[in-house]
Each structure stands twice: as C-alpha cells, then as structure tokens.
Amino acid sequence: MRYLDRLQPLALLVLRIVLGVIMVGHGYPKMFGGLARHVQTVSSIGLPGWMAYLSAGAEFFGGILLILGLFTRCSAFANLVNMLVAVTLVHWHGGLLGSGGYQFPLSLAAIAFALVFYGGGPIALDAVRGGGGGGGRSKSRK
C-alpha cells in the first residue's frame, strides 16, 4: 500500500485536469457567445443576473487555473459553490438519476471539494510558486 501513497500527486493531477477540462468545456460557450442566454437562465432561477458572469468566469477561467494547478484551492472553491448552486437550484427537481438529475454536478462538486482541502499537489504551479496549494507531505514527516 505504500506504493499507492507515492501516487497521490498523480491522483491530484488527474482530479485537477478532469475537473478543469469539464469546467472549461462548460464555461467556454457561456463566455464566448452565450453569456446573454446564461444571464437569462440565472435570472430565471431567482438569482441576480450579474451572478451569471461569476458563474461563467468560475467555469472557464477557474477551469484553466485548475488545469495549470494555479490558485487551485480558490478555483476549486469557486467551482464548488457554482456546482452546489447548480445542484440545488437547477438539477434537484430531476432527482439523483432522473432526466436532468444532479448526479453529474454533484460529482464535480465532490472533486472540487477534495481539491479545496488537498490543494493541487506537487505537480502544480502552486507548488512551484509556494502558494500553499501543494498538498504534499511536510518535510518533517518521513
């Protein structure tokens, strides 16, 4: 099992890249051509329209930052909030597995939750810049 512990940095890299690619994929059409529609959608669920800009930015720019492993905890937190809003206000009525259900945004929220607490790991730009998102073991441990 010690061997698997050595692969934890790879696991964090995979989580970051998967979440980042998915968020960029969902944020890109909102940022470039669909922002007016996204504002309408956000307004229709009872939130202020300006929150659509935060949502689209968290998805697109936050996704890019997650892929790079830069400001990982902040980007993951922004996407965690975004996905929790999606679960509760958009997808909840579909149930867990129903049509339009919340299983997918809930999964993304769980990945983001883990990254908030573990950081980007040592294979991240956070580790290079010393931003506290390394998520690795401290030097005092052996």
C-alpha positions as CSV (number, residue, x, y, z in Angstrom):
1,M,0.0,0.0,0.0
2,R,3.0,2.4,0.5
3,Y,3.4,2.3,-3.3
4,L,-0.1,3.8,-3.7
5,D,0.8,6.6,-1.3
6,R,3.6,7.6,-3.7
7,L,1.0,8.0,-6.5
8,Q,-1.1,10.6,-4.6
9,P,0.4,13.5,-6.5
10,L,-0.7,11.8,-9.8
11,A,-4.2,11.4,-8.4
12,L,-4.4,15.1,-7.6
13,L,-3.2,15.9,-11.1
14,V,-5.9,13.7,-12.6
15,L,-8.6,15.3,-10.4
16,R,-7.4,18.8,-11.4
17,I,-7.2,18.1,-15.1
18,V,-10.6,16.3,-15.3
19,L,-12.4,19.0,-13.4
20,G,-10.6,21.7,-15.2
21,V,-11.3,20.3,-18.7
22,I,-15.0,19.8,-17.9
23,M,-15.4,23.3,-16.4
24,V,-13.7,24.9,-19.4
25,G,-15.9,22.9,-21.7
26,H,-19.0,24.1,-20.0
27,G,-17.7,27.7,-19.5
28,Y,-16.4,28.3,-23.0
29,P,-19.8,28.6,-24.7
30,K,-21.1,30.8,-21.9
31,M,-18.2,33.2,-22.1
32,F,-18.0,33.3,-25.9
33,G,-21.4,33.8,-27.4
34,G,-23.9,32.5,-24.8
35,L,-23.5,35.0,-22.0
36,A,-26.8,36.7,-22.6
37,R,-28.6,33.4,-22.5
38,H,-26.7,32.4,-19.3
39,V,-27.8,35.7,-17.7
40,Q,-31.4,34.9,-18.6
41,T,-31.1,31.3,-17.2
42,V,-29.5,32.6,-13.9
43,S,-32.2,35.2,-13.6
44,S,-35.0,32.6,-14.2
45,I,-33.9,30.6,-11.2
46,G,-34.3,33.6,-8.9
47,L,-30.7,34.8,-8.7
48,P,-29.4,38.2,-9.8
49,G,-28.4,38.2,-13.5
50,W,-24.9,39.6,-12.7
51,M,-24.1,36.2,-11.0
52,A,-24.0,34.7,-14.4
53,Y,-20.8,36.5,-15.1
54,L,-19.3,35.0,-11.9
55,S,-20.6,31.6,-12.8
56,A,-19.2,31.6,-16.4
57,G,-15.9,33.1,-15.1
58,A,-15.6,30.4,-12.4
59,E,-16.2,27.7,-15.0
60,F,-14.0,29.0,-17.8
61,F,-11.1,30.9,-16.1
62,G,-11.3,28.7,-13.0
63,G,-11.1,25.6,-15.1
64,I,-8.0,26.9,-16.8
65,L,-6.4,27.7,-13.5
66,L,-7.3,24.1,-12.3
67,I,-5.6,22.6,-15.3
68,L,-2.5,24.6,-14.6
69,G,-2.6,24.0,-10.9
70,L,-2.5,27.7,-10.2
71,F,-4.6,29.1,-7.3
72,T,-6.1,25.6,-7.1
73,R,-7.9,26.0,-3.8
74,C,-9.6,29.3,-4.8
75,S,-10.6,28.0,-8.3
76,A,-11.9,24.7,-6.8
77,F,-13.8,26.7,-4.2
78,A,-15.4,28.9,-6.8
79,N,-16.4,25.8,-8.8
80,L,-17.7,24.0,-5.7
81,V,-20.0,26.9,-5.0
82,N,-21.1,27.0,-8.7
83,M,-21.9,23.3,-8.7
84,L,-23.7,23.4,-5.4
85,V,-25.9,26.1,-6.8
86,A,-26.5,24.0,-9.9
87,V,-27.4,21.0,-7.8
88,T,-29.8,22.8,-5.5
89,L,-31.5,25.3,-7.9
90,V,-31.3,23.7,-11.3
91,H,-31.0,19.9,-11.1
92,W,-32.6,19.0,-7.7
93,H,-36.0,18.5,-9.2
94,G,-34.7,15.8,-11.5
95,G,-33.6,13.6,-8.6
96,L,-30.3,11.9,-8.4
97,L,-30.6,9.7,-11.5
98,G,-33.6,11.2,-13.3
99,S,-33.6,13.2,-16.5
100,G,-31.6,16.4,-15.8
101,G,-30.7,14.9,-12.4
102,Y,-28.0,16.1,-10.2
103,Q,-25.5,13.2,-10.3
104,F,-23.1,15.0,-12.7
105,P,-22.9,18.4,-10.9
106,L,-22.7,16.6,-7.6
107,S,-19.7,14.6,-8.8
108,L,-18.0,17.7,-10.0
109,A,-18.7,19.3,-6.6
110,A,-17.1,16.4,-4.8
111,I,-14.0,16.7,-6.9
112,A,-13.8,20.4,-6.2
113,F,-14.4,19.8,-2.5
114,A,-11.4,17.4,-2.4
115,L,-9.2,19.9,-4.2
116,V,-10.2,22.7,-1.8
117,F,-8.8,20.7,1.1
118,Y,-5.9,18.8,-0.6
119,G,-4.7,21.6,-3.0
120,G,-3.2,20.9,-6.4
121,G,-0.4,18.7,-5.2
122,P,3.3,18.8,-6.0
123,I,2.6,18.5,-9.8
124,A,1.1,22.0,-9.9
125,L,2.2,25.6,-10.5
126,D,1.0,26.3,-6.9
127,A,3.9,24.1,-5.7
128,V,6.4,26.0,-7.8
129,R,5.2,29.4,-6.6
130,G,4.9,28.3,-3.0
131,G,1.3,29.1,-2.8
132,G,0.2,26.6,-0.2
133,G,-1.7,24.5,-2.7
134,G,0.9,21.8,-2.9
135,G,-1.0,19.3,-0.8
136,G,2.2,17.2,-0.3
137,R,3.7,15.9,2.9
138,S,5.6,18.2,5.1
139,K,9.4,17.9,5.2
140,S,9.3,17.0,8.9
141,R,7.5,13.7,8.1
142,K,9.2,10.6,7.0
